[in-house]
Amino acid sequence: MRDALCLFIGFLLVAPSLPGDATSQGFSWDLLWSGSWEAEGNLINRGDLRFHIPWQDLSLRAQIIDKRPVPPWEQIDMGNTRVSGGLYHEPTGSRLLYGILDERGLPARIRNPWIRAVPFVEYHQPSVSDLKTEPSSTKEPEAYLYLGSPSWGIFKGFASALLDETLHPAFGGGLEAQFNKKSSVRLEGFYTGKELSPRHASTWFSTSPPLPEREFHLYALGLVFTSPYIGIASDWAYSDTFAYGRDLYGNLGLRIGSKPWRLSLAADGAGSRYVGRDGTAIGPGFRTALGIERRGKQSSLFRLHTSLRAGGLGEPFERSSSLIYYRFPAGSGGVPIRPSRISLALARNASDLDTIQDRFEGSIGLRLGPLRSVFSGTLIGISSATEPPPPFPIPEAAWNFSSAKISGELSYNVRIFQFKATVGYTVKKEKDPLWDSAWYASVRGKRSRFSLKIASPDFPAQWTYTLSWRLEW
């Protein structure tokens, strides 16, 4: 696999220098170079070369991502270089890839739901993987084949196969029926299996018991129906892990309406023995959520989201997250100073009754002629309780101040230039107040962008800068 990849990349590197008649026959190529240089941080470079072949609408791609500490010449052996490549068929979305992958769709939703957003219908994307465009030191290269079919009337399907470095497989497939431009139904399936490494107790009193090398199997099924008036989506996954147990994860989403009003409901839950897509036990839990949106004239938007989480089905809710957001109409109406958006976010984490954390955040955006500004504030408090409190952040007698922050941002765009400045002031309990500030400038061309950010996380004692670029040919 590695030798074939090297040969494949070598072809890509010499392809742009083919004789001139290649262009006249429809051959073309694109090259992207992007990266950043962070003082006392990392130097990141990404090169992405794509060679378009008119025959069967194929594209070849080679990508190199390199990340190393700054300055690179003093730590030349500390770098992390990843090489990847792919072959794409644009009409069907089919692809053959090798490298660090970014997985989306059903396999990603059943990996670890608790670090993802609540699965509303609009978040149920089709299953597909592509090359990751950010550096990663934790993931290993994988080989991936995705075959999408042409349309058969209203139907089209796909099948996929993935092999990791240890040749553990993962298979997916699905069928979609497109009734019209806005109505469709999609059914997907997924399977993976491998041997999990043994787990050893870190200490003699560890709460996680040691486990031997064990077989792991995961089966999943997803269904999504969308139309202008209603949408329904659901995923179900069943894991079977030797010496650990069997369990389920499931989610259900419902959407009513589309424009101007949309009501979204969602819920998901996992059992205590459920093991996710990557072979990690995610822990039990249950979530439910409500979302209301209204889209008005001139891009105005009202949004209300609330989610609740419990330790399991039937247990009291111990966490919540709520957001109220409004974006004002885009028209100026001749007013020199006017609001652009306003939001309020509330959250509570009462999973530990000895340290219950409440968080309040508010922001308002203003437009002052050509200037745009955002002012925001955050307040965090800590309390404790002997019994589970309400899931929403309601300050009580035992509520104690933990920290607060206020900040402001001012930005100005003129032609190809953008300028931005931010300043913040943080107060923490039993600590000295802290100022932070940052200045940002960028220039954009038709196929290029350069930016410079100078920041002081502890103003004026500490300074850092980041230079970023993006060039396309």
C-alpha positions as CSV (number, residue, x, y, z in Angstrom):
1,M,0.0,0.0,0.0
2,R,2.8,2.5,0.9
3,D,4.8,1.7,-2.3
4,A,1.7,2.1,-4.4
5,L,1.0,5.4,-2.7
6,C,4.5,6.7,-3.3
7,L,4.2,5.8,-7.0
8,F,0.8,7.5,-7.1
9,I,2.1,10.7,-5.5
10,G,5.2,10.7,-7.8
11,F,2.8,10.7,-10.8
12,L,0.9,13.6,-9.4
13,L,4.1,15.6,-8.9
14,V,5.2,15.3,-12.5
15,A,1.7,15.5,-14.0
16,P,1.6,19.4,-14.2
17,S,4.8,19.2,-16.4
18,L,3.2,17.0,-19.1
19,P,3.4,18.4,-22.6
20,G,1.3,21.4,-23.4
21,D,-1.3,19.6,-25.5
22,A,-2.6,18.0,-22.3
23,T,-4.3,21.2,-21.5
24,S,-5.8,21.4,-24.9
25,Q,-7.3,17.9,-24.4
26,G,-9.0,19.1,-21.2
27,F,-6.4,18.2,-18.6
28,S,-6.0,20.7,-15.7
29,W,-4.5,20.9,-12.3
30,D,-5.0,22.9,-9.1
31,L,-2.4,23.5,-6.3
32,L,-3.2,24.8,-2.8
33,W,-0.5,25.8,-0.3
34,S,-1.7,26.9,3.1
35,G,-0.1,27.1,6.6
36,S,0.7,29.1,9.7
37,W,3.7,30.1,11.7
38,E,3.0,30.6,15.4
39,A,5.7,32.2,17.6
40,E,6.7,29.8,20.4
41,G,4.2,27.4,18.8
42,N,4.1,25.3,15.6
43,L,4.9,25.7,11.9
44,I,2.1,24.1,9.9
45,N,2.3,23.5,6.1
46,R,-0.3,21.9,3.9
47,G,0.2,21.2,0.2
48,D,-2.8,19.9,-1.8
49,L,-2.4,19.0,-5.5
50,R,-5.3,18.0,-7.7
51,F,-5.0,16.8,-11.3
52,H,-8.3,16.7,-13.3
53,I,-8.6,14.1,-16.0
54,P,-11.5,14.6,-18.6
55,W,-11.7,10.8,-19.1
56,Q,-14.7,9.7,-17.0
57,D,-14.5,12.9,-14.9
58,L,-11.7,11.6,-12.7
59,S,-9.5,13.6,-10.4
60,L,-6.2,12.6,-8.7
61,R,-5.2,14.2,-5.4
62,A,-2.0,14.3,-3.3
63,Q,-1.7,16.0,0.0
64,I,1.1,16.6,2.4
65,I,0.6,18.1,5.9
66,D,3.6,18.9,8.1
67,K,3.6,20.2,11.7
68,R,6.7,20.9,13.7
69,P,7.7,23.1,16.7
70,V,9.1,26.6,16.0
71,P,11.9,27.2,15.1
72,P,11.9,24.1,12.9
73,W,15.7,24.2,12.3
74,E,16.4,23.7,16.0
75,Q,13.9,20.7,16.3
76,I,14.2,19.1,12.9
77,D,13.4,15.6,14.2
78,M,10.3,16.7,16.2
79,G,8.1,17.1,13.1
80,N,4.9,15.2,12.2
81,T,4.5,14.7,8.4
82,R,1.5,13.0,6.9
83,V,1.2,12.0,3.2
84,S,-2.1,11.1,1.7
85,G,-3.7,10.7,-1.7
86,G,-6.9,9.9,-3.5
87,L,-8.7,9.1,-6.7
88,Y,-12.1,10.7,-7.2
89,H,-15.0,10.2,-9.6
90,E,-16.9,13.5,-9.5
91,P,-20.4,12.6,-11.0
92,T,-21.0,9.8,-8.4
93,G,-18.8,11.0,-5.5
94,S,-16.9,7.7,-5.7
95,R,-13.3,7.8,-4.2
96,L,-10.3,5.7,-3.3
97,L,-8.3,7.3,-0.5
98,Y,-5.3,6.6,1.7
99,G,-4.3,8.8,4.6
100,I,-5.7,10.4,7.7
101,L,-9.5,10.5,7.2
102,D,-12.3,12.8,8.3
103,E,-15.3,10.6,8.8
104,R,-18.8,12.0,8.5
105,G,-22.4,10.6,8.6
106,L,-23.6,7.5,10.5
107,P,-20.1,6.2,11.5
108,A,-19.3,9.6,13.1
109,R,-22.6,9.9,14.9
110,I,-22.2,6.6,16.7
111,R,-18.5,7.2,17.6
112,N,-19.0,9.3,20.8
113,P,-22.4,11.1,20.7
114,W,-21.7,13.0,24.0
115,I,-19.0,15.2,22.3
116,R,-21.3,16.0,19.4
117,A,-24.3,18.2,19.1
118,V,-27.8,16.8,19.8
119,P,-28.8,14.8,16.6
120,F,-31.5,17.0,15.1
121,V,-32.7,16.0,11.7
122,E,-30.6,18.6,9.9
123,Y,-27.5,17.1,11.5
124,H,-28.0,13.7,9.9
125,Q,-25.5,14.0,7.0
126,P,-24.9,11.2,4.5
127,S,-22.0,8.9,5.3
128,V,-18.8,9.6,3.4
129,S,-15.1,10.1,4.3
130,D,-12.5,12.5,2.9
131,L,-8.9,13.3,3.6
132,K,-8.4,15.3,6.8
133,T,-7.0,18.8,6.1
134,E,-5.7,19.5,9.6
135,P,-2.6,18.0,11.2
136,S,-3.2,15.0,13.5
137,S,-0.8,13.1,15.7
138,T,-3.3,10.7,17.2
139,K,-4.9,9.1,14.1
140,E,-3.3,6.6,11.8
141,P,-3.6,6.3,8.0
142,E,-6.5,4.3,6.6
143,A,-7.5,3.0,3.2
144,Y,-11.0,3.9,2.1
145,L,-13.1,2.9,-0.9
146,Y,-16.5,4.6,-1.5
147,L,-18.6,3.7,-4.6
148,G,-21.6,5.8,-5.4
149,S,-24.0,4.7,-8.1
150,P,-25.5,6.8,-10.9
151,S,-29.2,7.5,-10.5
152,W,-31.6,4.6,-11.4
153,G,-34.8,6.6,-11.8
154,I,-35.4,8.1,-8.4
155,F,-32.9,5.7,-6.7
156,K,-29.2,5.8,-6.1
157,G,-27.0,3.9,-3.7
158,F,-23.5,3.7,-2.2
159,A,-21.2,1.1,-0.7
160,S,-18.0,1.7,1.3
161,A,-15.1,-0.2,2.8
162,L,-12.4,0.9,5.2
163,L,-9.2,-0.8,6.4
164,D,-7.0,0.6,9.2
165,E,-3.3,0.0,9.7
166,T,-4.0,-3.4,11.3
167,L,-6.4,-4.4,8.5
168,H,-9.5,-4.2,10.7
169,P,-12.5,-3.6,8.4
170,A,-15.5,-1.3,8.4
171,F,-18.3,-1.6,5.9
172,G,-21.1,0.7,5.0
173,G,-23.9,0.9,2.4
174,G,-27.1,2.7,1.7
175,L,-29.9,3.5,-0.7
176,E,-31.6,6.8,-1.3
177,A,-34.8,7.7,-3.1
178,Q,-35.1,11.3,-4.4
179,F,-38.8,12.0,-5.0
180,N,-38.2,15.7,-6.0
181,K,-35.7,18.5,-5.3
182,K,-36.8,18.8,-1.6
183,S,-38.1,15.3,-0.6
184,S,-36.1,12.1,-0.2
185,V,-35.6,9.1,2.0
186,R,-32.3,7.5,2.8
187,L,-31.5,4.1,4.5
188,E,-27.9,3.3,5.6
189,G,-26.2,0.4,7.3
190,F,-22.7,0.1,8.9
191,Y,-20.5,-2.6,10.5
192,T,-17.1,-2.8,12.0
193,G,-15.2,-5.3,14.1
194,K,-11.8,-5.7,15.6
195,E,-9.8,-6.9,18.5
196,L,-9.4,-4.3,21.3
197,S,-6.1,-4.0,23.1
198,P,-6.0,-5.2,26.7
199,R,-6.7,-2.6,29.3
200,H,-4.7,-2.5,32.5
201,A,-5.7,-0.8,35.8
202,S,-3.6,2.3,36.3
203,T,-3.6,1.9,40.1
204,W,-4.6,-0.8,42.5
205,F,-7.7,1.1,43.5
206,S,-8.7,2.1,39.9
207,T,-12.4,2.3,39.2
208,S,-11.9,0.9,35.7
209,P,-11.2,-2.9,36.0
210,P,-8.5,-4.5,33.8
211,L,-9.8,-6.2,30.6
212,P,-8.1,-8.8,28.4
213,E,-7.7,-8.5,24.6
214,R,-11.2,-8.9,23.4
215,E,-13.3,-9.0,20.2
216,F,-15.5,-6.0,19.4
217,H,-18.4,-5.8,16.9
218,L,-20.6,-2.9,16.1
219,Y,-23.7,-2.9,13.9
220,A,-25.7,0.3,13.0
221,L,-28.7,1.4,10.9
222,G,-29.8,4.9,10.0
223,L,-33.0,6.2,8.4
224,V,-33.6,9.8,7.2
225,F,-36.7,11.2,5.6
226,T,-36.9,14.9,4.6
227,S,-39.6,17.1,2.9
228,P,-40.5,20.8,3.1
229,Y,-43.1,20.1,5.8
230,I,-41.7,17.3,7.9
231,G,-38.4,15.5,8.5
232,I,-37.7,12.3,10.5
233,A,-34.3,10.8,11.3
234,S,-33.2,8.0,13.5
235,D,-29.9,6.0,14.1
236,W,-29.5,2.7,16.1
237,A,-26.3,1.0,17.0
238,Y,-25.7,-2.3,18.8
239,S,-22.2,-3.1,20.2
240,D,-21.0,-6.6,21.3
241,T,-17.7,-6.6,23.2
242,F,-16.3,-9.8,24.7
243,A,-15.7,-9.6,28.5
244,Y,-17.5,-6.3,28.6
245,G,-21.1,-6.8,27.4
246,R,-23.7,-5.8,24.8
247,D,-25.7,-2.6,24.6
248,L,-27.4,0.0,22.4
249,Y,-27.3,3.6,21.3
250,G,-30.2,5.2,19.6
251,N,-31.4,8.7,18.5
252,L,-34.5,10.1,17.1
253,G,-35.1,13.5,15.4
254,L,-38.3,15.2,14.3
255,R,-38.6,18.4,12.2
256,I,-41.9,20.2,11.5
257,G,-41.9,23.0,8.9
258,S,-39.0,24.6,7.1
259,K,-39.6,28.3,6.3
260,P,-40.3,30.7,7.8
261,W,-40.9,28.6,11.0
262,R,-39.2,25.4,11.9
263,L,-39.7,23.2,15.0
264,S,-37.0,20.6,15.8
265,L,-37.1,17.9,18.5
266,A,-34.4,15.3,19.2
267,A,-33.5,12.7,21.8
268,D,-30.7,10.1,22.1
269,G,-29.5,7.6,24.7
270,A,-26.8,5.0,25.3
271,G,-26.6,2.0,27.7
272,S,-23.8,1.6,30.2
273,R,-22.1,-1.2,28.1
274,Y,-22.3,0.5,24.8
275,V,-18.9,0.8,22.9
276,G,-18.6,3.4,20.2
277,R,-17.2,3.3,16.7
278,D,-13.6,3.7,17.8
279,G,-13.8,0.9,20.4
280,T,-14.1,3.2,23.4
281,A,-16.8,2.9,26.0
282,I,-18.6,6.3,26.0
283,G,-20.6,5.8,29.2
284,P,-24.4,5.9,29.7
285,G,-26.5,8.9,29.1
286,F,-29.8,10.3,27.8
287,R,-30.4,13.7,26.1
288,T,-33.4,15.5,24.8
289,A,-33.6,18.8,22.9
290,L,-35.9,21.4,21.5
291,G,-35.2,23.9,18.7
292,I,-37.3,26.7,17.3
293,E,-36.3,28.9,14.3
294,R,-37.9,31.6,12.3
295,R,-36.3,33.1,9.2
296,G,-37.5,36.5,8.2
297,K,-36.9,39.1,5.5
298,Q,-33.5,40.5,4.8
299,S,-31.7,37.5,6.4
300,S,-33.2,38.1,9.9
301,L,-33.2,35.0,12.1
302,F,-34.7,34.0,15.5
303,R,-33.3,30.9,17.1
304,L,-34.2,29.1,20.4
305,H,-32.4,25.9,21.4
306,T,-32.5,24.0,24.7
307,S,-31.0,20.6,25.5
308,L,-31.1,18.5,28.7
309,R,-28.9,15.6,29.6
310,A,-29.2,12.9,32.3
311,G,-27.0,10.0,33.4
312,G,-29.4,7.6,31.9
313,L,-33.0,7.0,30.8
314,G,-35.3,7.7,33.7
315,E,-32.7,9.5,35.8
316,P,-33.0,13.2,36.7
317,F,-31.5,15.7,34.3
318,E,-28.2,17.0,35.5
319,R,-27.0,19.2,32.6
320,S,-28.6,21.7,30.4
321,S,-27.6,24.1,27.6
322,S,-29.9,26.9,26.2
323,L,-29.5,29.6,23.6
324,I,-31.6,32.5,22.5
325,Y,-30.3,34.3,19.4
326,Y,-31.7,37.0,17.1
327,R,-30.1,38.4,13.9
328,F,-31.5,41.7,12.9
329,P,-32.5,42.4,9.3
330,A,-29.6,43.4,7.0
331,G,-31.1,46.6,5.7
332,S,-29.6,49.7,7.2
333,G,-32.7,52.0,6.9
334,G,-30.4,55.1,7.1
335,V,-29.5,54.5,10.8
336,P,-25.8,55.1,11.4
337,I,-25.7,52.9,14.6
338,R,-27.8,49.8,14.8
339,P,-27.8,46.3,16.3
340,S,-26.8,43.4,14.1
341,R,-27.4,40.5,16.5
342,I,-28.0,39.6,20.1
343,S,-27.7,36.3,22.1
344,L,-28.0,34.9,25.5
345,A,-26.7,31.4,26.5
346,L,-27.3,29.5,29.8
347,A,-25.7,26.2,30.9
348,R,-25.6,24.1,34.1
349,N,-23.4,21.0,34.8
350,A,-24.6,19.3,38.0
351,S,-23.0,15.9,37.4
352,D,-21.0,16.4,40.5
353,L,-23.2,17.7,43.3
354,D,-20.2,19.0,45.2
355,T,-19.2,21.3,42.3
356,I,-22.2,22.5,40.3
357,Q,-21.2,24.9,37.6
358,D,-23.5,27.5,36.2
359,R,-22.5,29.6,33.1
360,F,-24.2,32.7,31.7
361,E,-23.1,34.3,28.4
362,G,-24.5,37.3,26.6
363,S,-23.4,39.2,23.5
364,I,-24.6,42.0,21.3
365,G,-23.3,43.0,17.9
366,L,-23.5,46.6,16.6
367,R,-22.9,48.2,13.2
368,L,-21.4,51.7,13.3
369,G,-21.4,52.7,9.7
370,P,-18.5,50.7,8.1
371,L,-17.4,49.4,11.6
372,R,-18.7,46.3,13.2
373,S,-18.4,45.6,16.9
374,V,-19.3,42.8,19.3
375,F,-19.5,43.1,23.1
376,S,-19.9,40.0,25.2
377,G,-19.8,38.9,28.9
378,T,-19.5,35.6,30.7
379,L,-20.3,34.8,34.3
380,I,-19.5,31.5,36.0
381,G,-20.7,30.4,39.4
382,I,-20.1,27.3,41.6
383,S,-22.6,25.8,44.1
384,S,-23.3,22.5,45.8
385,A,-26.3,20.4,46.8
386,T,-27.2,17.3,48.7
387,E,-30.0,16.4,46.2
388,P,-30.2,16.8,42.4
389,P,-31.1,20.4,41.7
390,P,-33.1,21.7,38.7
391,P,-31.2,21.3,35.5
392,F,-31.4,24.9,34.6
393,P,-29.0,27.5,36.1
394,I,-31.1,29.0,38.9
395,P,-28.8,30.8,41.4
396,E,-29.4,29.6,45.0
397,A,-28.2,30.6,48.4
398,A,-25.1,28.4,48.2
399,W,-24.1,30.0,44.8
400,N,-20.6,31.4,44.8
401,F,-18.8,33.6,42.3
402,S,-16.1,31.8,40.3
403,S,-15.1,34.0,37.4
404,A,-16.3,36.7,35.0
405,K,-15.1,38.1,31.7
406,I,-16.2,41.1,29.5
407,S,-14.7,41.6,26.1
408,G,-15.2,43.8,23.0
409,E,-14.3,43.4,19.3
410,L,-14.1,46.0,16.6
411,S,-13.6,45.1,12.9
412,Y,-13.3,47.1,9.7
413,N,-13.4,45.8,6.1
414,V,-12.1,48.0,3.2
415,R,-11.8,46.4,-0.3
416,I,-9.3,43.5,0.0
417,F,-8.3,44.4,3.6
418,Q,-9.8,43.3,7.0
419,F,-8.7,44.7,10.3
420,K,-9.9,43.5,13.7
421,A,-9.0,44.3,17.4
422,T,-10.2,42.7,20.6
423,V,-9.8,43.4,24.3
424,G,-10.9,41.4,27.3
425,Y,-10.9,41.7,31.1
426,T,-11.2,38.6,33.3
427,V,-11.7,38.4,37.0
428,K,-11.3,35.1,38.9
429,K,-11.9,34.3,42.5
430,E,-8.8,34.8,44.7
431,K,-6.7,35.7,41.6
432,D,-5.5,38.9,40.1
433,P,-7.5,40.4,37.2
434,L,-6.2,39.7,33.8
435,W,-6.3,41.7,30.6
436,D,-6.0,40.2,27.1
437,S,-5.9,41.7,23.7
438,A,-5.4,40.8,20.1
439,W,-4.9,42.6,16.7
440,Y,-5.6,40.9,13.4
441,A,-5.1,42.1,9.8
442,S,-5.6,40.2,6.5
443,V,-5.4,40.8,2.8
444,R,-7.3,38.8,0.3
445,G,-6.6,38.3,-3.4
446,K,-8.6,36.4,-6.0
447,R,-6.7,33.2,-5.1
448,S,-4.7,34.1,-2.1
449,R,-5.0,35.3,1.5
450,F,-2.4,36.4,4.1
451,S,-3.1,37.3,7.7
452,L,-1.2,38.4,10.8
453,K,-2.5,38.0,14.4
454,I,-0.6,39.6,17.3
455,A,-2.1,38.6,20.7
456,S,-1.3,39.1,24.3
457,P,-3.1,36.6,26.6
458,D,-1.6,38.3,29.6
459,F,-1.4,42.0,28.6
460,P,1.2,43.5,28.5
461,A,3.5,40.8,29.9
462,Q,3.1,38.1,27.3
463,W,3.0,38.4,23.5
464,T,2.7,36.0,20.6
465,Y,2.1,36.3,16.9
466,T,0.7,34.0,14.2
467,L,1.3,34.4,10.4
468,S,-1.1,32.5,8.2
469,W,-1.3,32.1,4.4
470,R,-3.3,30.4,1.6
471,L,-2.3,30.4,-2.0
472,E,-4.0,28.7,-4.9
473,W,-2.8,28.1,-8.5
